[in-house]
Amino acid sequence: MPIAKESTQERDEREKRIILREYRALLRALKERLKKGDKTLVRNAFRIAAEAHKDTRRKSGEPYILHPIAVAQIVVEEIGLGVTSAICALLHDVVEDTEMTLDDISREFGEQCTKIIDGLTKISNVVDLKANSSVQAENFRKILLTLADDPRVILIKLADRLHNMRTMDSMARDKQLKISSETTYIYSPLAHRLGLYEIKSELEDLALKYTQPEVFQEIGRGLKDTKRERTKYINEFIKPLKAELESLGFTFEIFGRPKAIHSIWEKMRTKHVTFEEVYDLFAIRIILDTPKDREKAECWRAYSVVTNNYRPSTERLRDWISVPKGNGYEALHTTVMGPGGKWVEVQIRSKRMNEIAEKGLAAHWRYKEGSAGGKSATESKLDHFLKHLREVLNNPDTDALEFLDDFKLDLFVDEIYIYTPKGEMRVLPKNATALDFAFDVHSALGARCIGAKVNHKLVPLSHVLKTGDQVEVITSAKQKPSEDWLSFVTTGKAKSRIKYYLKEEKREIGEEGKAILQRKLSHMGLSITPVNINELCLLYKKPSMLDLFYGIAVGTIELKEIKDRFKVLGDRLIPIEAERKDTQPTDDTTRQDLKPAKGAELIIFGESSDKILYKLAPCCQPIPGDDVFGFVSSGEGLKIHRVDCPNAQQLMARYGQRIVKVKWAMNKEISFLSGIRLTGLDDVGVAQKITRVISEMLTMNMRSLALDSKDGIFTGEIKVFVHDRSELDILCQKLSELDGVTKVERIEPTEASQ
Ligand code: MN
């Protein structure tokens, strides 16, 4: 505590000593990485920062410069970054808070530092308490954007956040809460994704400390009280392992660590258990000092030492050495039965792997610098993550809030490993579908995906993938993303791309609607103005101009009403209030789905060696099993018609010489879009019942389902991919067996498309 009578001069002296002490500690941490000339640069950065912040103090009263120094220390010691990052950390608040400009930085420290500091400055440090959620989300988006630019930006930002969280005691309670929730919302998931497990864990503990101080203190106290008991058990557990590892000549460390407070709390909360039931959770860690080329074998040797002594749970072996996690984590995990019948998790890794576990991404760079050239599988996975992030972020149409929700999906989930036909591995979140995979490979591939072969077996778009699956995407140039795709993709990338395509499509169609409206209004001596558009949106209950234009284009909005609902005053539509009735909101999607799918969605693929190019006639949409014939058309090659096609007679009569006999090769790899119409008694669960029937027929993929209900009677149209006639017949049979369904029939495309 400062002495009350301390003079300003005395105080300055004392603070100067503290500042210098911290600065020297930073230099010591950097020592081995300082190359010639680096020391001068670091010293300059320190001087500039100290000068720039000399009149500012933190909330706690201490000189502000202690904060950038501490951030630089974290960056170097806890994240393992080098000189450039330390300089940037020292200067991270300089541009934002002082007179110093980026040009000044550039002159002094060069392009690279300037870019990083610019990135850091763009992420607003100030938590604006009044900002609404979309402003916050936009801020997060910026954070992620800078991550995609240069990952060091976000690593320094994480260090900044960590130091702020560590020193938040003097802040106002509302700020503490805001910063804490922001931390759990975005920073700790990011730390997790980047493989910074230690930092992630500390951030979460600190967030808990501020959001739920009682819980935090209670668990903390509990851990303290039970420490002795725990240590005793850990020692007992470790003893035989230690002896055997030593006798085998291993150089190693073995120790036990209790779980972090927040993860104990998570367990208590989600599993509804008391502290007494979880307090003894801990993991045993064995860290081997072994050269890189032998580490895999050594880890497995250590594994067998563990299982010689304790019985392993067969389901709980995790080999993240052969296939590291997407964030770079490598280790062997096993759970064994310890003394007293308690399950204990044991983690085995080399020193190198341990550093990666603690420092994540940054450690990889360090090892990369050491070994010239060549990317490890883990690095390319990290690159892949960043590339993917960049792609999502570059999507100009992304709504910040939506984006964030989608993106967060990718941060915390378990991963599965999927192989391309060429054997290239890709990491996807658990529960990812074939369509997610297609989007992961390339957005254009996703947009055109009609199905996939998983381990050489044909599956629908919605097929959920498992680790080890080999996936080949099947596309059609005529395929387009549809609304229902959103219901079965799980990756942020797929979600945001699909939304983007749908919006684009709506916008294109909307252009027609805009033209129609323009004509209509000009007849009335009016034009498209924001005021008029607003009035029309209100009248037709459309949330946006885009929806209005789209509704006009697809015909769900009748413009006839305008004359009855408005009078014209100058260039303005004035609503005739008294007469305004509630218009029923129209549902575009249902209507649109009721329109027949054009030939566009037909699929032709397969790999038969004697491939004949053909098209399925849109007038009768034949599917395998139908009685068909081929017609050699003048411009479009061979077209396949059903024998009972309404055009068949005419074609055969007039162009007999062009008719060829064709037969279906029964090929389960080809599926065809077909339509079914249902009628029945309205029932709340009818949609679920129908989808269940379809999903029970494993190879089927529903394209769309549109249900309409009136006076207790529903009618529905289903578009579904089937392989052949018999499959369609079985499906119709099953649907007609459903309670309440009175009629099931195949939709004859002719009646719909004409
Ligand atoms: Mn800061």
Residues whose N, C-alpha, C, O or C-beta is under 5 A from the ligand:
A	BS01	MN	D93 D160
